[in-house]
Amino acid sequence: MRVHIATDHAAFDLKQYLVKELTALGYEVVDHGADTYDAADDYPELIIPCAEAVAADPGSLGIVLGGSGNGEQIAANKVKGIRAGLAYNTVMARLTREHNNANVLSLGGRMQSLEDALDMAKVFLETPFSGDPRHQRRIDMLDAYEERQAR
Ligand SMILES: O=C(CO)[C@H](O)[C@H](O)COP(=O)(O)O
């Protein structure tokens, strides 16, 4: 599976760690930056291109990173076709796949250890959407809203 990943400065070390660990697990990781640590970089410029890559690559998933993950989730969700979920434990990472069919996971690099973040990323990538009609119905409502806005 292809995994698109991006971060701002606040989770730069976490991004480097996840690229290494997920690649070792066999994922095809596409690194959308930041390429170097720059304390003045701005997350929308890094996260939106990553989310656009997920939207343009059916079957892929994305991981966006920042200090808290809040702004990164917001940025990713601006992109048509993206459902980005924020996680702070593995239950959240699992639920955003099972209930929301999220195609992007947002994590805060300042919120947990590298190892705990990797656990959340693995759960997110390994968990399928439940396909339950009640969850699909709600996702369809969101898609319909997105379509109306795009007109
Ligand atoms: O998490 C984030 C956005 O939600 C950013 O990574 C965070 O705001 C960056 O903070 P600073 O510029 O103080 O390092």
The ligand as an SDF file (V2000), in Angstrom:
LIG
                    3D

 14 13  0  0  0  0  0  0  0  0999 V2000
    0.2640   21.5870   15.4730 O   0  0  0  0  0  0  0  0  0  0  0  0
    0.3070   22.5110   14.7200 C   0  0  0  0  0  0  0  0  0  0  0  0
   -0.9010   23.0950   14.1160 C   0  0  0  0  0  0  0  0  0  0  0  0
   -2.0670   22.5310   14.6690 O   0  0  0  0  0  0  0  0  0  0  0  0
    1.6350   23.1400   14.4180 C   0  0  0  0  0  0  0  0  0  0  0  0
    2.5840   22.1450   14.2450 O   0  0  0  0  0  0  0  0  0  0  0  0
    2.0150   24.0630   15.5690 C   0  0  0  0  0  0  0  0  0  0  0  0
    1.0400   25.0780   15.7070 O   0  0  0  0  0  0  0  0  0  0  0  0
    3.3980   24.6860   15.3440 C   0  0  0  0  0  0  0  0  0  0  0  0
    3.7020   25.4700   16.4630 O   0  0  0  0  0  0  0  0  0  0  0  0
    5.0280   26.3590   16.5700 P   0  0  0  0  0  0  0  0  0  0  0  0
    5.0590   27.2620   15.3390 O   0  0  0  0  0  0  0  0  0  0  0  0
    4.8540   27.1260   17.8520 O   0  0  0  0  0  0  0  0  0  0  0  0
    6.2160   25.4100   16.5790 O   0  0  0  0  0  0  0  0  0  0  0  0
  1  2  2  0
  2  3  1  0
  2  5  1  0
  3  4  1  0
  5  6  1  0
  5  7  1  0
  7  8  1  0
  7  9  1  0
  9 10  1  0
 10 11  1  0
 11 12  2  0
 11 13  1  0
 11 14  1  0
M  END
$$$$
